[in-house]
Amino acid sequence: MAQHNELGKLGEEAAALFLKTKGYKILWQNWRFEKYEIDIIAEDEEYLVFVEVKTRTSDQWGNPHDAIGHNRIKRMVEAADFYIREYDPEKQARFDVVGAIWNGKDFEIDHIDDAFLPPVNV
């Protein structure tokens, strides 16, 4: 596995652990349906939470969450739609973003809850 893929996987694990410490229940990691993927699907007391994790080795080029563009948001919303249709959850959906920056010893986590609303015309 390429080094950047390994770092990304470690960042996703760190993000999941961080969310667990905040009381989230992790339902899925790397949930896939056809061509779609969601890094983490979790629940808090109120919401079903779809989480995009961006991992970097530094913030030299900006915060990791700044790398999430319109196309990624669109694909994430489409994936969430498939998930909701399949599992029919009782909770409302929310989209979070977690930035994980490796500082050489551990990850610095930046969690943005309710990071974006689904575009109207997905």
N, C-alpha and C positions, 0 to 999 in steps of 0.2 A: 504494500500500500504506500502511496506517495506520502511524503512527510506532511504536506498541507492537509491531506485527507485524515491522517492520524491526529493532527492538531485539531481539526474540525470535530472529529469524533470525541476527543477529550474535552473540547469546549462544550459540546452537547451534554456530556456526562456531568460536567461541572454545573451547567445551567439547570439540569434536572435536580441535582443535589441541592442547589440554591433554592429552587422552587419548593422542594420538599421541606426545607427548613422554614419556609414561609407558610407552611400549612397546606400546600397544594398536594393533591393526589395525582400522581402521574398515571395516566391511562395507557399511553402509547409513546414510544420513542421511535422515530423514523417510520411513521405510518405511511404506507404506500397504497395507492390505488391507480392502476394503469400507469400513466406518465406523471402522476402527481405524487408529491411527498410533503409531509408536514413533520418538522423536526420533533416537536413535543406536543402531545394533546394531554391536557390536564384539567382538573376541576379545582375550583376554590369553593367557598361556601355558596357563592351566588352564580358563578358562570362556568360554562364549558370554555376552556381557554386553548386557543390554537397559538402555538409559540414558534416563531422563527428565531433561530440562533445564528448569530454571525460571530465567528472567531477570528482573531487577528493576533499577531505577535507584538503589535504596538498600535498606538493611535496616531502615528506620524502622518497618515493620510486621512485623518478624521476618525470619528467614532465608527465602530463596526456597523451600527444600525443605520448609518447614513448610506451604506452600500445596498440597502433594500430599495429597489426601484419599482416603478409602476408595474412592470411585467411580473416581477416576483410576487407583488401583492395580489395581482390578478390571479396568478396560478394558485396562490395560497387560498384565496377565497373560493376558487373553483374546487379545490381539494376539500375544503371545509364543507362545501355544499354537498359533495359526494358523501362525506362522513355523516353529516346530519341526516341525509336521506336514508342511509344504510342503518344507522343506529337509533334514530329518532330520540335524541336526548331530551330530557325535560327542562334543562337549563338553557338560558339564552347564551349565544356565542359571543366571544370577545377575542380580539387579536392582540397578542403581546409580542414584544421583541426583546430578546436578551442579547446584549453584546458581551463577549467574553474576550478579555485581553490577557494573553500569557505574559507574565512579567519575568519569566525565567525560573520562578519557584512555584507559583500557583496562578490561578486566574482571578483577575479583577472583574467582577460581574456588574453590569449595568442593566437593570430590568425596567422596561417601560411597559406598564400595563395600559391596556386600551390604546395601543400605539396608533391604530388607524381604523377608520370605518371602511367597510367594503365599498368599492366603487359602485355607482348606481347601475352602470351598464357593463357588467362583467362579461 
